[in-house]
Amino acid sequence: MAEKSRVSATIDEKTEKLLDEIMKNSYYRNKSHAIEEAIKLLYEEMKRKK
């Protein structure tokens, strides 16, 4: 397993509700896992647009 780094993020209430909804209906272990996967998807999308 890769070494993990701790980061801090502040999100608005609407985004938090979206994240809570994702957590109810997904396979993610926790919010950190969901956010990590979202960043990977965003990165891949950015690479495709270049």
C-alpha positions in Angstrom: 0.0 0.0 0.0 1.3 3.5 -0.9 2.2 5.8 1.9 -0.6 8.3 2.8 -0.4 12.0 3.4 -2.8 13.9 5.5 -4.5 16.9 3.9 -7.2 19.3 5.1 -10.1 20.6 3.0 -13.0 22.9 3.7 -16.1 22.3 1.6 -19.4 24.0 1.5 -22.6 22.5 2.9 -24.0 21.6 -0.5 -20.8 19.7 -1.4 -20.8 17.9 2.0 -24.4 16.8 1.3 -23.3 15.4 -2.1 -20.4 13.6 -0.4 -22.8 12.1 2.2 -25.1 10.9 -0.6 -22.2 9.3 -2.4 -21.2 7.5 0.8 -24.7 6.1 1.2 -24.7 4.6 -2.3 -21.2 3.5 -3.0 -18.4 1.1 -2.3 -16.0 3.7 -0.9 -14.5 2.8 2.5 -14.7 6.3 3.8 -14.8 10.0 2.7 -11.0 10.1 2.2 -11.3 7.1 -0.2 -14.1 8.8 -2.1 -12.2 12.1 -2.4 -9.0 10.3 -3.5 -10.9 8.5 -6.2 -12.6 11.7 -7.3 -9.2 13.4 -7.6 -7.9 10.6 -9.8 -11.0 10.9 -12.1 -10.5 14.6 -12.3 -6.8 14.2 -13.2 -7.7 11.6 -15.9 -10.3 14.0 -17.4 -7.8 16.9 -17.4 -5.3 14.7 -19.3 -7.9 13.8 -21.9 -8.7 17.4 -22.6 -5.0 18.4 -23.3 
